[in-house]
Amino acid sequence: MPRGGGNYYNFTKIRDAIDSVGAKVNVIGVVLECGFPRQTRGTDWFVSVRIIDETHQDPGLSVSIFTDRNECPRILSVGDIIQFQRVTIIHIHEGAGNEWMAFVWDGTDAPPADILQKLEDEMKHPLPLHLEPFPLPSDTLCSSFPAVGTVLRVISQDLENDNLRLLKTGEWVKLVNLLCEVHAGIWRCVLTPFTKLRYTPKEDRLKLERKRLFNERLAQSPESLMQMPFGGFPSPQVTEVDDSDNDHAIFLTLMDVVASSEVPASFKCVVPASFKCVVRVIAAFPWQAADFLFPAGIDRIRLTLEDSTARIHAFLYAEDGVKFFGGQSSVEALEIKRNALLGVRVNNDGVQDDTRRNPPWVQVRLKSETNQQGNLHYRVFGTKVVAA
């Protein structure tokens, strides 16, 4: 029977289909990569997939599909098997509204972003702790969010909502052609019409390497620094912490702090008496150094802390605030410490520029507490700003 003839049950191998330019063939293969459906300039819809079989796996066969919106192929995930019947091979190229959000992770740390917000803006427009409209449930944080590595938010602003069906919780996938941007100092990714999902085999080298690194970061000793943010070693010129009550305390991430403090008892997570973390202080409220005066001034300051895993608010109270600022009482001395902590630049003429800040990594000690209303909050203690 002629190859690619009218028989719907006669399938051509991809290796042979590549040589069948101009012929109509039936092809079946595994979906290696899949784009999201998008509308053409007319009434048709377009989606591209890349398929492989045992005869042709690198880079696979790219297939462009033009159809009505309701007839776009229902691909549930990369790795699915798809068949095309009586496909005309025109050209072979061997080259490489509604918003929803997905949370993705690969075990690595996102680089810290500059804070493009003035200190005074924290009063009316505070930096958000997360990009989602409402905080995630605490049991989700404990059971699903890893203690190390950045969980990136992936959003879709213009694509159809049902593209979410292509992503499966707990499975590895390669996302290609994402738009990465910083929003409120937090990295996020945006799906574009050119974004594609690429299948990752079980023995994918990069995937195995990320898993190995993650396990190494978790299996640490008290002397290990593996849970600190990559590239985020604390500056000894900014803060120091008191370890007198816990000389062997290991560094924990803010996700450790959140998960250990907020989960219900059924998860049986251990709640340490205190935490030692490496963080960036990205905001303070109130922001004016004149309001930092202890004990004559206000009785608390709210700091916004972040690392590669999370953002939280932590408060300074009375005697802890006195210790934090080294017992300083002059506004000038407090401004110097505040600027060093929040990454405010000062030029040779003494003019401060807080429009673009890159706060340093610093050590802090934290406690989780419950107030009289039963609400959980975090407190900074045993920490001193040594910058002068």
QUIQUINOR-V533260 format. One record per backbone hydrogen bond with DSSP energy under -1.0 kcal/mol. NH is the residue of the N-H (numbers start at 1). CO is the residue of the C=O. Records with the same first field share a line. If there is no record, write none. Layout:
NH->CO / CO
This chain:
5->2
10->7
12->26
17->13
18->14
20->17
22->89
23->20
25->87
27->84
29->82
30->52
31->80
32->50
33->50
34->197
35->48
38->46
40->44
45->67
46->38
47->65
49->63
50->33
51->61
52->30
53->56
61->51
63->49
65->47
67->45
71->68
72->69
75->73
79->31
80->77
82->29
84->27
87->25
89->23
102->154
104->152
115->357
122->119
123->120
125->121
141->137
142->138
143->139
144->140
150->108
152->104
154->102
155->189
156->100
163->160
164->161
165->162
166->163
167->164
171->168
174->198
176->196
179->190
181->188
183->186
186->183
188->181
189->153
190->179
191->155
195->192
196->176
197->34
198->174
199->32
204->201
208->204
209->205
210->206
211->207
212->208
213->209
214->210
215->211
216->212
217->213
218->214
219->215
220->218
224->221
228->225
232->229
235->361
238->235
239->235
240->384
242->382
246->243
249->246
252->276
257->253
258->254
259->255
260->256
261->257
262->258
263->259
267->264
268->265
275->366
277->364
279->362
280->306
282->304
285->302
291->288
292->289
297->293
301->316
302->285
303->314
304->283
305->312
306->280
307->310
312->305
314->303
315->378
316->301
318->299
320->317
321->317
322->318
323->319
324->320
325->321
326->323
327->322
328->325
334->330
335->331
336->332
337->333
338->334
339->335
340->336
341->337
342->338
343->339
344->339
345->353
347->351
350->347
353->345
357->115
362->279
364->277
366->275
367->379
369->377
371->375
374->371
377->369
379->367
380->315
381->365
384->240
385->324
386->238
387->238
